[in-house]
Amino acid sequence: MPYVQKHKINLQNKSSKFTTEASVIFKRHAVLDHGYSQQHNVVVEEELIRRVSVFHKEIERKDQSRDNVIHSAFLSIYWLVKEEVANKKFVSLLEMTDLFGLSDTKFFNHRSAGATQGMLLVLGQVIKKNDPEKSKKT
C-alpha cells in the first residue's frame, strides 16, 4: 500500500517541518516524548473527530451551544412579554428563529406549558430583583 500523507502542514505553528521533510536523526526518547506532548494529542484528537459519526458531531454541537440556546429561549420569552404576545406562541417563535438559522433552538427541549410558565416566573423574579421600583408600579 502506498504512503498517503494526511497532514501537509502543522496546524499549531503553520510550518511544514516534519510533515514534508523527513527526519534524518532518529532518537527513541524524542519520539516517546512527542507521543506524550500536547501537540501530538491535539492532532490525534482532530483525527479522531474527523472520523466520528454524524450523530456524535451533532451531540458535540448540542453541548457546545447549550448556553446560547438557553439564552436565546429566555430572550424569546422576554420578547413575548414585552410585546404582550400570548405565551402559547413561544414554541412557534423558537421554531421560527431556528428556521431562520439564528440559533440552535432545536436543541431546546423545554417547550411544555409548565416549562414556559416556569421560565416566565424566573424572568419575573429577575426583573423584580433588578428593578424593584419599576415592578411595583406595574
N, CA, C and O atoms as CSV, one atom per row, in Angstrom:
chain,resi,resn,atom,element,x,y,z
A,1,MET,N,N,0.844,-1.169,0.000
A,1,MET,CA,C,0.000,0.000,0.000
A,1,MET,C,C,0.896,1.242,0.000
A,1,MET,O,O,1.816,1.333,0.813
A,2,PRO,N,N,0.643,2.194,-0.895
A,2,PRO,CA,C,1.485,3.387,-0.953
A,2,PRO,C,C,1.232,4.302,0.235
A,2,PRO,O,O,0.159,4.278,0.838
A,3,TYR,N,N,2.224,5.097,0.557
A,3,TYR,CA,C,2.144,6.049,1.667
A,3,TYR,C,C,1.235,7.212,1.283
A,3,TYR,O,O,1.412,7.824,0.230
A,4,VAL,N,N,0.268,7.511,2.136
A,4,VAL,CA,C,-0.648,8.627,1.916
A,4,VAL,C,C,-0.424,9.639,3.029
A,4,VAL,O,O,-0.587,9.328,4.209
A,5,GLN,N,N,-0.051,10.846,2.644
A,5,GLN,CA,C,0.214,11.875,3.630
A,5,GLN,C,C,-1.069,12.623,3.947
A,5,GLN,O,O,-1.727,13.145,3.047
A,6,LYS,N,N,-1.430,12.676,5.240
A,6,LYS,CA,C,-2.665,13.336,5.648
A,6,LYS,C,C,-2.441,14.760,6.104
A,6,LYS,O,O,-3.294,15.621,5.886
A,7,HIS,N,N,-1.307,15.023,6.733
A,7,HIS,CA,C,-1.058,16.333,7.319
A,7,HIS,C,C,0.079,17.007,6.564
A,7,HIS,O,O,1.247,16.667,6.757
A,8,LYS,N,N,-0.258,17.952,5.714
A,8,LYS,CA,C,0.758,18.625,4.915
A,8,LYS,C,C,1.370,19.819,5.640
A,8,LYS,O,O,2.469,20.261,5.308
A,9,ILE,N,N,0.639,20.341,6.645
A,9,ILE,CA,C,1.157,21.480,7.405
A,9,ILE,C,C,0.744,21.313,8.863
A,9,ILE,O,O,-0.346,20.824,9.159
A,10,ASN,N,N,1.608,21.716,9.745
A,10,ASN,CA,C,1.326,21.654,11.167
A,10,ASN,C,C,0.342,22.769,11.499
A,10,ASN,O,O,0.633,23.940,11.260
A,11,LEU,N,N,-0.821,22.418,12.046
A,11,LEU,CA,C,-1.851,23.405,12.323
A,11,LEU,C,C,-1.486,24.326,13.480
A,11,LEU,O,O,-1.999,25.442,13.568
A,12,GLN,N,N,-0.610,23.872,14.363
A,12,GLN,CA,C,-0.234,24.682,15.517
A,12,GLN,C,C,0.682,25.834,15.141
A,12,GLN,O,O,0.405,26.988,15.469
A,13,ASN,N,N,1.777,25.522,14.451
A,13,ASN,CA,C,2.755,26.578,14.149
A,13,ASN,C,C,2.851,26.895,12.659
A,13,ASN,O,O,3.748,27.628,12.244
A,14,LYS,N,N,1.953,26.360,11.861
A,14,LYS,CA,C,1.839,26.647,10.428
A,14,LYS,C,C,3.140,26.357,9.654
A,14,LYS,O,O,3.431,27.014,8.655
A,15,SER,N,N,3.898,25.390,10.116
A,15,SER,CA,C,5.126,25.047,9.407
A,15,SER,C,C,4.985,23.655,8.804
A,15,SER,O,O,4.117,22.874,9.193
A,16,SER,N,N,5.847,23.369,7.858
A,16,SER,CA,C,5.815,22.049,7.235
A,16,SER,C,C,6.928,21.157,7.775
A,16,SER,O,O,7.192,20.088,7.226
A,17,LYS,N,N,7.568,21.588,8.832
A,17,LYS,CA,C,8.651,20.808,9.439
A,17,LYS,C,C,8.071,19.483,9.905
A,17,LYS,O,O,7.028,19.458,10.557
A,18,PHE,N,N,8.714,18.416,9.587
A,18,PHE,CA,C,8.356,17.044,9.946
A,18,PHE,C,C,7.093,16.542,9.255
A,18,PHE,O,O,6.687,15.404,9.488
A,19,THR,N,N,6.468,17.346,8.423
A,19,THR,CA,C,5.328,16.831,7.668
A,19,THR,C,C,5.691,16.625,6.202
A,19,THR,O,O,5.171,15.715,5.558
A,20,THR,N,N,6.586,17.467,5.668
A,20,THR,CA,C,7.034,17.270,4.287
A,20,THR,C,C,8.509,16.902,4.224
A,20,THR,O,O,8.966,16.309,3.247
A,21,GLU,N,N,9.253,17.255,5.266
A,21,GLU,CA,C,10.679,16.933,5.305
A,21,GLU,C,C,10.892,15.732,6.220
A,21,GLU,O,O,10.384,15.693,7.340
A,22,ALA,N,N,11.627,14.782,5.742
A,22,ALA,CA,C,11.890,13.581,6.544
A,22,ALA,C,C,12.948,13.877,7.597
A,22,ALA,O,O,13.823,14.721,7.406
A,23,SER,N,N,12.848,13.172,8.695
A,23,SER,CA,C,13.836,13.303,9.757
A,23,SER,C,C,15.088,12.514,9.379
A,23,SER,O,O,15.001,11.439,8.784
A,24,VAL,N,N,16.244,13.057,9.729
A,24,VAL,CA,C,17.490,12.366,9.401
A,24,VAL,C,C,18.106,11.711,10.630
A,24,VAL,O,O,18.936,10.811,10.505
A,25,ILE,N,N,17.703,12.159,11.819
A,25,ILE,CA,C,18.240,11.592,13.049
A,25,ILE,C,C,17.075,10.996,13.830
A,25,ILE,O,O,16.094,11.680,14.121
A,26,PHE,N,N,17.194,9.730,14.160
A,26,PHE,CA,C,16.147,9.061,14.919
A,26,PHE,C,C,16.601,8.936,16.366
A,26,PHE,O,O,17.615,8.301,16.655
A,27,LYS,N,N,15.859,9.534,17.257
A,27,LYS,CA,C,16.135,9.420,18.679
A,27,LYS,C,C,14.889,8.854,19.338
A,27,LYS,O,O,13.822,9.467,19.308
A,28,ARG,N,N,15.034,7.696,19.924
A,28,ARG,CA,C,13.898,6.997,20.529
A,28,ARG,C,C,13.220,7.854,21.602
A,28,ARG,O,O,11.992,7.939,21.632
A,29,HIS,N,N,13.990,8.480,22.468
A,29,HIS,CA,C,13.381,9.272,23.545
A,29,HIS,C,C,12.630,10.486,22.982
A,29,HIS,O,O,11.641,10.917,23.575
A,30,ALA,N,N,13.078,11.045,21.854
A,30,ALA,CA,C,12.379,12.176,21.240
A,30,ALA,C,C,11.010,11.740,20.713
A,30,ALA,O,O,10.030,12.475,20.828
A,31,VAL,N,N,10.956,10.544,20.137
A,31,VAL,CA,C,9.681,10.017,19.637
A,31,VAL,C,C,8.733,9.740,20.798
A,31,VAL,O,O,7.542,10.042,20.716
A,32,LEU,N,N,9.258,9.167,21.878
A,32,LEU,CA,C,8.416,8.901,23.047
A,32,LEU,C,C,7.925,10.203,23.685
A,32,LEU,O,O,6.762,10.307,24.075
A,33,ASP,N,N,8.815,11.194,23.790
A,33,ASP,CA,C,8.414,12.490,24.347
A,33,ASP,C,C,7.334,13.136,23.488
A,33,ASP,O,O,6.376,13.705,24.011
A,34,HIS,N,N,7.488,13.048,22.178
A,34,HIS,CA,C,6.484,13.625,21.279
A,34,HIS,C,C,5.138,12.936,21.450
A,34,HIS,O,O,4.094,13.584,21.368
A,35,GLY,N,N,5.153,11.634,21.684
A,35,GLY,CA,C,3.917,10.883,21.866
A,35,GLY,C,C,3.099,11.364,23.048
A,35,GLY,O,O,1.878,11.214,23.061
A,36,TYR,N,N,3.764,11.943,24.045
A,36,TYR,CA,C,3.072,12.464,25.224
A,36,TYR,C,C,2.858,13.970,25.163
A,36,TYR,O,O,2.308,14.545,26.102
A,37,SER,N,N,3.275,14.618,24.093
A,37,SER,CA,C,3.171,16.080,24.012
A,37,SER,C,C,1.732,16.510,23.713
A,37,SER,O,O,0.934,15.742,23.175
A,38,GLN,N,N,1.428,17.744,24.073
A,38,GLN,CA,C,0.099,18.293,23.818
A,38,GLN,C,C,-0.139,18.437,22.314
A,38,GLN,O,O,-1.248,18.215,21.828
A,39,GLN,N,N,0.902,18.806,21.595
A,39,GLN,CA,C,0.778,18.974,20.145
A,39,GLN,C,C,0.335,17.667,19.495
A,39,GLN,O,O,-0.547,17.664,18.636
A,40,HIS,N,N,0.942,16.565,19.900
A,40,HIS,CA,C,0.584,15.262,19.344
A,40,HIS,C,C,-0.854,14.899,19.736
A,40,HIS,O,O,-1.613,14.389,18.913
A,41,ASN,N,N,-1.222,15.161,20.988
A,41,ASN,CA,C,-2.575,14.836,21.450
A,41,ASN,C,C,-3.630,15.633,20.693
A,41,ASN,O,O,-4.703,15.109,20.395
A,42,VAL,N,N,-3.339,16.891,20.379
A,42,VAL,CA,C,-4.279,17.715,19.610
A,42,VAL,C,C,-4.489,17.134,18.216
A,42,VAL,O,O,-5.620,17.052,17.736
A,43,VAL,N,N,-3.406,16.734,17.573
A,43,VAL,CA,C,-3.511,16.171,16.224
A,43,VAL,C,C,-4.264,14.845,16.250
A,43,VAL,O,O,-5.072,14.574,15.362
A,44,VAL,N,N,-4.006,14.021,17.256
A,44,VAL,CA,C,-4.719,12.744,17.372
A,44,VAL,C,C,-6.205,12.998,17.601
A,44,VAL,O,O,-7.052,12.332,17.005
A,45,GLU,N,N,-6.520,13.968,18.470
A,45,GLU,CA,C,-7.920,14.286,18.732
A,45,GLU,C,C,-8.620,14.803,17.477
A,45,GLU,O,O,-9.760,14.426,17.208
A,46,GLU,N,N,-7.953,15.655,16.711
A,46,GLU,CA,C,-8.539,16.161,15.464
A,46,GLU,C,C,-8.792,15.023,14.479
A,46,GLU,O,O,-9.813,14.999,13.792
A,47,GLU,N,N,-7.873,14.103,14.420
A,47,GLU,CA,C,-8.033,12.958,13.512
A,47,GLU,C,C,-9.211,12.087,13.943
A,47,GLU,O,O,-9.976,11.616,13.102
A,48,LEU,N,N,-9.355,11.875,15.238
A,48,LEU,CA,C,-10.470,11.061,15.731
A,48,LEU,C,C,-11.802,11.766,15.513
A,48,LEU,O,O,-12.791,11.123,15.160
A,49,ILE,N,N,-11.840,13.078,15.719
A,49,ILE,CA,C,-13.070,13.829,15.492
A,49,ILE,C,C,-13.460,13.783,14.019
A,49,ILE,O,O,-14.642,13.704,13.682
A,50,ARG,N,N,-12.459,13.832,13.146
A,50,ARG,CA,C,-12.737,13.766,11.714
A,50,ARG,C,C,-13.378,12.432,11.348
A,50,ARG,O,O,-14.143,12.356,10.387
A,51,ARG,N,N,-13.076,11.397,12.094
A,51,ARG,CA,C,-13.570,10.062,11.775
A,51,ARG,C,C,-14.914,9.728,12.413
A,51,ARG,O,O,-15.576,8.790,11.969
A,52,VAL,N,N,-15.339,10.461,13.436
A,52,VAL,CA,C,-16.543,10.075,14.169
A,52,VAL,C,C,-17.794,10.272,13.323
A,52,VAL,O,O,-17.780,10.908,12.269
A,53,SER,N,N,-18.854,9.706,13.827
A,53,SER,CA,C,-20.100,9.714,13.066
A,53,SER,C,C,-20.791,11.079,13.113
A,53,SER,O,O,-20.429,11.952,13.902
A,54,VAL,N,N,-21.771,11.233,12.269
A,54,VAL,CA,C,-22.561,12.453,12.193
A,54,VAL,C,C,-23.319,12.662,13.499
A,54,VAL,O,O,-23.493,13.797,13.942
A,55,PHE,N,N,-23.765,11.583,14.110
A,55,PHE,CA,C,-24.522,11.685,15.352
A,55,PHE,C,C,-23.659,12.245,16.478
A,55,PHE,O,O,-24.123,13.067,17.269
A,56,HIS,N,N,-22.427,11.809,16.550
A,56,HIS,CA,C,-21.515,12.305,17.588
A,56,HIS,C,C,-21.239,13.790,17.382
A,56,HIS,O,O,-21.180,14.550,18.350
A,57,LYS,N,N,-21.072,14.200,16.155
A,57,LYS,CA,C,-20.843,15.618,15.866
A,57,LYS,C,C,-22.052,16.459,16.275
A,57,LYS,O,O,-21.894,17.580,16.759
A,58,GLU,N,N,-23.246,15.926,16.085
A,58,GLU,CA,C,-24.462,16.640,16.476
A,58,GLU,C,C,-24.541,16.774,17.997
A,58,GLU,O,O,-24.951,17.816,18.508
A,59,ILE,N,N,-24.156,15.738,18.710
A,59,ILE,CA,C,-24.145,15.796,20.175
A,59,ILE,C,C,-23.111,16.808,20.656
A,59,ILE,O,O,-23.376,17.565,21.590
A,60,GLU,N,N,-21.941,16.830,20.030
A,60,GLU,CA,C,-20.912,17.813,20.384
A,60,GLU,C,C,-21.427,19.229,20.156
A,60,GLU,O,O,-21.216,20.112,20.988
A,61,ARG,N,N,-22.093,19.442,19.044
A,61,ARG,CA,C,-22.640,20.767,18.730
A,61,ARG,C,C,-23.701,21.163,19.755
A,61,ARG,O,O,-23.780,22.322,20.162
A,62,LYS,N,N,-24.501,20.207,20.161
A,62,LYS,CA,C,-25.531,20.467,21.170
A,62,LYS,C,C,-24.893,20.879,22.487
A,62,LYS,O,O,-25.346,21.830,23.123
A,63,ASP,N,N,-23.854,20.179,22.900
A,63,ASP,CA,C,-23.179,20.515,24.155
A,63,ASP,C,C,-22.521,21.883,24.086
A,63,ASP,O,O,-22.565,22.635,25.060
A,64,GLN,N,N,-21.916,22.217,22.965
A,64,GLN,CA,C,-21.228,23.494,22.827
A,64,GLN,C,C,-22.199,24.668,22.792
A,64,GLN,O,O,-21.854,25.768,23.224
A,65,SER,N,N,-23.392,24.450,22.288
A,65,SER,CA,C,-24.332,25.558,22.130
A,65,SER,C,C,-25.376,25.621,23.240
A,65,SER,O,O,-26.328,26.395,23.142
A,66,ARG,N,N,-25.217,24.822,24.294
A,66,ARG,CA,C,-26.224,24.745,25.354
A,66,ARG,C,C,-26.522,26.122,25.973
A,66,ARG,O,O,-27.688,26.496,26.095
A,67,ASP,N,N,-25.500,26.867,26.360
A,67,ASP,CA,C,-25.720,28.168,26.993
A,67,ASP,C,C,-26.375,29.161,26.030
A,67,ASP,O,O,-27.265,29.917,26.418
A,68,ASN,N,N,-25.929,29.151,24.783
A,68,ASN,CA,C,-26.524,30.053,23.790
A,68,ASN,C,C,-27.990,29.727,23.532
A,68,ASN,O,O,-28.800,30.627,23.314
A,69,VAL,N,N,-28.325,28.458,23.556
A,69,VAL,CA,C,-29.712,28.041,23.312
A,69,VAL,C,C,-30.603,28.516,24.450
A,69,VAL,O,O,-31.691,29.040,24.210
A,70,ILE,N,N,-30.150,28.336,25.686
A,70,ILE,CA,C,-30.948,28.783,26.831
A,70,ILE,C,C,-31.092,30.301,26.806
A,70,ILE,O,O,-32.170,30.829,27.078
A,71,HIS,N,N,-30.018,30.993,26.484
A,71,HIS,CA,C,-30.070,32.459,26.383
A,71,HIS,C,C,-31.069,32.885,25.311
A,71,HIS,O,O,-31.866,33.797,25.534
A,72,SER,N,N,-31.032,32.240,24.165
A,72,SER,CA,C,-31.971,32.572,23.084
A,72,SER,C,C,-33.415,32.306,23.494
A,72,SER,O,O,-34.311,33.079,23.154
A,73,ALA,N,N,-33.645,31.216,24.222
A,73,ALA,CA,C,-35.001,30.895,24.661
A,73,ALA,C,C,-35.517,31.958,25.618
A,73,ALA,O,O,-36.661,32.398,25.506
A,74,PHE,N,N,-34.667,32.373,26.569
A,74,PHE,CA,C,-35.110,33.409,27.503
A,74,PHE,C,C,-35.304,34.756,26.808
A,74,PHE,O,O,-36.215,35.505,27.160
A,75,LEU,N,N,-34.465,35.068,25.834
A,75,LEU,CA,C,-34.679,36.304,25.067
A,75,LEU,C,C,-36.004,36.249,24.305
A,75,LEU,O,O,-36.721,37.245,24.212
A,76,SER,N,N,-36.313,35.082,23.769
A,76,SER,CA,C,-37.567,34.925,23.030
A,76,SER,C,C,-38.767,35.121,23.939
A,76,SER,O,O,-39.716,35.819,23.582
A,77,ILE,N,N,-38.725,34.506,25.114
A,77,ILE,CA,C,-39.867,34.636,26.017
A,77,ILE,C,C,-39.947,36.056,26.576
A,77,ILE,O,O,-41.042,36.550,26.846
A,78,TYR,N,N,-38.811,36.712,26.753
A,78,TYR,CA,C,-38.801,38.109,27.196
A,78,TYR,C,C,-39.439,39.000,26.125
A,78,TYR,O,O,-40.191,39.922,26.441
A,79,TRP,N,N,-39.132,38.716,24.865
A,79,TRP,CA,C,-39.732,39.482,23.766
A,79,TRP,C,C,-41.255,39.306,23.758
A,79,TRP,O,O,-42.000,40.265,23.554
A,80,LEU,N,N,-41.702,38.073,23.982
A,80,LEU,CA,C,-43.147,37.833,24.029
A,80,LEU,C,C,-43.805,38.675,25.122
A,80,LEU,O,O,-44.876,39.246,24.917
A,81,VAL,N,N,-43.157,38.744,26.278
A,81,VAL,CA,C,-43.709,39.513,27.395
A,81,VAL,C,C,-43.734,41.004,27.059
A,81,VAL,O,O,-44.747,41.673,27.262
A,82,LYS,N,N,-42.626,41.516,26.548
A,82,LYS,CA,C,-42.535,42.941,26.235
A,82,LYS,C,C,-43.534,43.351,25.157
A,82,LYS,O,O,-44.093,44.446,25.215
A,83,GLU,N,N,-43.757,42.496,24.191
A,83,GLU,CA,C,-44.681,42.802,23.094
A,83,GLU,C,C,-46.111,42.377,23.393
A,83,GLU,O,O,-47.001,42.535,22.558
A,84,GLU,N,N,-46.331,41.832,24.601
A,84,GLU,CA,C,-47.654,41.388,25.045
A,84,GLU,C,C,-48.279,40.374,24.092
A,84,GLU,O,O,-49.456,40.457,23.743
A,85,VAL,N,N,-47.457,39.420,23.689
A,85,VAL,CA,C,-47.911,38.327,22.829
A,85,VAL,C,C,-48.182,37.128,23.731
A,85,VAL,O,O,-47.483,36.927,24.724
A,86,ALA,N,N,-49.181,36.342,23.397
A,86,ALA,CA,C,-49.541,35.182,24.209
A,86,ALA,C,C,-48.371,34.216,24.323
A,86,ALA,O,O,-47.654,33.961,23.355
A,87,ASN,N,N,-48.195,33.681,25.541
A,87,ASN,CA,C,-47.066,32.769,25.738
A,87,ASN,C,C,-47.263,31.437,25.009
A,87,ASN,O,O,-46.332,30.634,24.940
A,88,LYS,N,N,-48.450,31.191,24.468
A,88,LYS,CA,C,-48.659,29.996,23.653
A,88,LYS,C,C,-47.857,30.061,22.352
A,88,LYS,O,O,-47.623,29.038,21.708
A,89,LYS,N,N,-47.440,31.266,21.973
A,89,LYS,CA,C,-46.664,31.463,20.742
A,89,LYS,C,C,-45.169,31.201,20.948
A,89,LYS,O,O,-44.389,31.307,20.002
A,90,PHE,N,N,-44.766,30.862,22.174
A,90,PHE,CA,C,-43.360,30.656,22.486
A,90,PHE,C,C,-42.719,29.570,21.612
A,90,PHE,O,O,-41.636,29.766,21.061
A,91,VAL,N,N,-43.391,28.436,21.495
A,91,VAL,CA,C,-42.841,27.322,20.711
A,91,VAL,C,C,-42.713,27.706,19.241
A,91,VAL,O,O,-41.704,27.396,18.608
A,92,SER,N,N,-43.721,28.374,18.692
A,92,SER,CA,C,-43.640,28.758,17.278
A,92,SER,C,C,-42.563,29.816,17.064
A,92,SER,O,O,-41.939,29.849,16.004
A,93,LEU,N,N,-42.332,30.686,18.057
A,93,LEU,CA,C,-41.249,31.671,17.951
A,93,LEU,C,C,-39.891,30.972,17.940
A,93,LEU,O,O,-39.008,31.344,17.168
A,94,LEU,N,N,-39.721,29.961,18.796
A,94,LEU,CA,C,-38.475,29.191,18.791
A,94,LEU,C,C,-38.266,28.490,17.452
A,94,LEU,O,O,-37.157,28.471,16.917
A,95,GLU,N,N,-39.333,27.920,16.921
A,95,GLU,CA,C,-39.230,27.240,15.631
A,95,GLU,C,C,-38.869,28.212,14.518
A,95,GLU,O,O,-38.112,27.868,13.611
A,96,MET,N,N,-39.407,29.425,14.585
A,96,MET,CA,C,-39.106,30.426,13.570
A,96,MET,C,C,-37.639,30.859,13.649
A,96,MET,O,O,-36.976,30.982,12.619
A,97,THR,N,N,-37.127,31.090,14.865
A,97,THR,CA,C,-35.721,31.500,14.988
A,97,THR,C,C,-34.794,30.397,14.485
A,97,THR,O,O,-33.747,30.676,13.902
A,98,ASP,N,N,-35.183,29.155,14.711
A,98,ASP,CA,C,-34.377,28.048,14.207
A,98,ASP,C,C,-34.476,27.940,12.694
A,98,ASP,O,O,-33.493,27.628,12.022
A,99,LEU,N,N,-35.667,28.200,12.160
A,99,LEU,CA,C,-35.872,28.163,10.706
A,99,LEU,C,C,-35.000,29.199,10.007
A,99,LEU,O,O,-34.452,28.934,8.937
A,100,PHE,N,N,-34.872,30.368,10.606
A,100,PHE,CA,C,-34.035,31.427,10.040
A,100,PHE,C,C,-32.554,31.191,10.294
A,100,PHE,O,O,-31.713,31.927,9.780
A,101,GLY,N,N,-32.227,30.171,11.083
A,101,GLY,CA,C,-30.832,29.871,11.363
A,101,GLY,C,C,-30.192,30.823,12.351
A,101,GLY,O,O,-28.970,30.973,12.366
A,102,LEU,N,N,-31.002,31.470,13.180
A,102,LEU,CA,C,-30.482,32.447,14.129
A,102,LEU,C,C,-29.819,31.784,15.329
A,102,LEU,O,O,-28.888,32.344,15.908
A,103,SER,N,N,-30.276,30.625,15.702
A,103,SER,CA,C,-29.669,29.902,16.819
A,103,SER,C,C,-30.035,28.427,16.702
A,103,SER,O,O,-30.836,28.036,15.853
A,104,ASP,N,N,-29.443,27.630,17.557
A,104,ASP,CA,C,-29.709,26.192,17.566
A,104,ASP,C,C,-30.840,25.866,18.526
A,104,ASP,O,O,-30.701,24.985,19.375
A,105,THR,N,N,-31.953,26.567,18.398
A,105,THR,CA,C,-33.057,26.372,19.336
A,105,THR,C,C,-33.728,25.014,19.177
A,105,THR,O,O,-34.558,24.636,20.004
A,106,LYS,N,N,-33.385,24.286,18.141
A,106,LYS,CA,C,-33.953,22.940,18.018
A,106,LYS,C,C,-33.466,22.043,19.156
A,106,LYS,O,O,-34.072,21.009,19.438
A,107,PHE,N,N,-32.365,22.441,19.810
A,107,PHE,CA,C,-31.832,21.679,20.937
A,107,PHE,C,C,-32.532,22.023,22.243
A,107,PHE,O,O,-32.290,21.369,23.258
A,108,PHE,N,N,-33.393,23.033,22.240
A,108,PHE,CA,C,-34.099,23.427,23.454
A,108,PHE,C,C,-35.318,22.527,23.607
A,108,PHE,O,O,-36.256,22.610,22.814
A,109,ASN,N,N,-35.309,21.667,24.621
A,109,ASN,CA,C,-36.351,20.647,24.762
A,109,ASN,C,C,-37.447,21.002,25.755
A,109,ASN,O,O,-38.387,20.226,25.922
A,110,HIS,N,N,-37.357,22.149,26.418
A,110,HIS,CA,C,-38.324,22.512,27.450
A,110,HIS,C,C,-39.400,23.406,26.844
A,110,HIS,O,O,-39.385,24.624,27.023
A,111,ARG,N,N,-40.329,22.789,26.129
A,111,ARG,CA,C,-41.329,23.545,25.382
A,111,ARG,C,C,-42.743,23.358,25.908
A,111,ARG,O,O,-43.692,23.856,25.303
A,112,SER,N,N,-42.903,22.657,27.013
A,112,SER,CA,C,-44.246,22.416,27.544
A,112,SER,C,C,-44.792,23.680,28.189
A,112,SER,O,O,-44.059,24.639,28.431
A,113,ALA,N,N,-46.088,23.663,28.461
A,113,ALA,CA,C,-46.731,24.818,29.100
A,113,ALA,C,C,-46.146,25.046,30.496
A,113,ALA,O,O,-45.953,26.189,30.908
A,114,GLY,N,N,-45.866,23.973,31.217
A,114,GLY,CA,C,-45.278,24.097,32.550
A,114,GLY,C,C,-43.878,24.697,32.511
A,114,GLY,O,O,-43.523,25.522,33.354
A,115,ALA,N,N,-43.088,24.280,31.531
A,115,ALA,CA,C,-41.738,24.831,31.394
A,115,ALA,C,C,-41.791,26.303,31.016
A,115,ALA,O,O,-40.993,27.105,31.500
A,116,THR,N,N,-42.738,26.655,30.145
A,116,THR,CA,C,-42.896,28.059,29.758
A,116,THR,C,C,-43.320,28.896,30.959
A,116,THR,O,O,-42.818,30.003,31.152
A,117,GLN,N,N,-44.225,28.383,31.752
A,117,GLN,CA,C,-44.662,29.098,32.942
A,117,GLN,C,C,-43.498,29.262,33.925
A,117,GLN,O,O,-43.340,30.327,34.522
A,118,GLY,N,N,-42.699,28.235,34.092
A,118,GLY,CA,C,-41.532,28.320,34.960
A,118,GLY,C,C,-40.535,29.367,34.486
A,118,GLY,O,O,-39.965,30.104,35.291
A,119,MET,N,N,-40.330,29.426,33.179
A,119,MET,CA,C,-39.421,30.438,32.625
A,119,MET,C,C,-39.969,31.840,32.856
A,119,MET,O,O,-39.212,32.760,33.166
A,120,LEU,N,N,-41.279,32.007,32.708
A,120,LEU,CA,C,-41.886,33.311,32.949
A,120,LEU,C,C,-41.729,33.725,34.413
A,120,LEU,O,O,-41.473,34.893,34.704
A,121,LEU,N,N,-41.883,32.766,35.337
A,121,LEU,CA,C,-41.709,33.068,36.757
A,121,LEU,C,C,-40.265,33.475,37.066
A,121,LEU,O,O,-40.032,34.428,37.811
A,122,VAL,N,N,-39.302,32.754,36.495
A,122,VAL,CA,C,-37.895,33.098,36.699
A,122,VAL,C,C,-37.592,34.469,36.117
A,122,VAL,O,O,-36.894,35.274,36.734
A,123,LEU,N,N,-38.113,34.727,34.944
A,123,LEU,CA,C,-37.915,36.030,34.304
A,123,LEU,C,C,-38.505,37.148,35.155
A,123,LEU,O,O,-37.896,38.207,35.308
A,124,GLY,N,N,-39.689,36.912,35.706
A,124,GLY,CA,C,-40.314,37.895,36.584
A,124,GLY,C,C,-39.496,38.150,37.840
A,124,GLY,O,O,-39.370,39.292,38.283
A,125,GLN,N,N,-38.939,37.090,38.415
A,125,GLN,CA,C,-38.100,37.241,39.605
A,125,GLN,C,C,-36.848,38.055,39.302
A,125,GLN,O,O,-36.440,38.890,40.109
A,126,VAL,N,N,-36.244,37.819,38.157
A,126,VAL,CA,C,-35.044,38.560,37.776
A,126,VAL,C,C,-35.358,40.033,37.566
A,126,VAL,O,O,-34.605,40.903,38.004
A,127,ILE,N,N,-36.473,40.313,36.897
A,127,ILE,CA,C,-36.866,41.707,36.659
A,127,ILE,C,C,-37.168,42.390,37.995
A,127,ILE,O,O,-36.754,43.527,38.220
A,128,LYS,N,N,-37.874,41.709,38.860
A,128,LYS,CA,C,-38.219,42.279,40.168
A,128,LYS,C,C,-36.964,42.530,41.002
A,128,LYS,O,O,-36.879,43.535,41.708
A,129,LYS,N,N,-36.016,41.643,40.924
A,129,LYS,CA,C,-34.770,41.781,41.688
A,129,LYS,C,C,-33.922,42.939,41.154
A,129,LYS,O,O,-33.322,43.679,41.934
A,130,ASN,N,N,-33.871,43.097,39.830
A,130,ASN,CA,C,-33.022,44.126,39.221
A,130,ASN,C,C,-33.634,45.518,39.277
A,130,ASN,O,O,-32.904,46.506,39.355
A,131,ASP,N,N,-34.956,45.617,39.239
A,131,ASP,CA,C,-35.599,46.943,39.250
A,131,ASP,C,C,-36.876,46.876,40.081
A,131,ASP,O,O,-37.970,46.848,39.517
A,132,PRO,N,N,-36.761,46.850,41.420
A,132,PRO,CA,C,-37.954,46.677,42.264
A,132,PRO,C,C,-38.927,47.853,42.179
A,132,PRO,O,O,-40.133,47.654,42.329
A,133,GLU,N,N,-38.438,49.065,41.942
A,133,GLU,CA,C,-39.340,50.222,41.860
A,133,GLU,C,C,-40.253,50.138,40.644
A,133,GLU,O,O,-41.447,50.430,40.721
A,134,LYS,N,N,-39.669,49.734,39.523
A,134,LYS,CA,C,-40.463,49.622,38.295
A,134,LYS,C,C,-41.490,48.503,38.413
A,134,LYS,O,O,-42.602,48.633,37.901
A,135,SER,N,N,-41.137,47.409,39.076
A,135,SER,CA,C,-42.070,46.288,39.188
A,135,SER,C,C,-43.225,46.622,40.126
A,135,SER,O,O,-44.309,46.059,39.978
A,136,LYS,N,N,-43.021,47.527,41.091
A,136,LYS,CA,C,-44.117,47.922,41.982
A,136,LYS,C,C,-45.146,48.793,41.263
A,136,LYS,O,O,-46.331,48.747,41.592
A,137,LYS,N,N,-44.705,49.585,40.285
A,137,LYS,CA,C,-45.592,50.493,39.556
A,137,LYS,C,C,-46.562,49.737,38.658
A,137,LYS,O,O,-47.679,50.198,38.421
A,138,THR,N,N,-46.141,48.573,38.155
A,138,THR,CA,C,-46.990,47.851,37.204
A,138,THR,C,C,-47.906,46.864,37.866
A,138,THR,O,O,-48.677,46.185,37.188
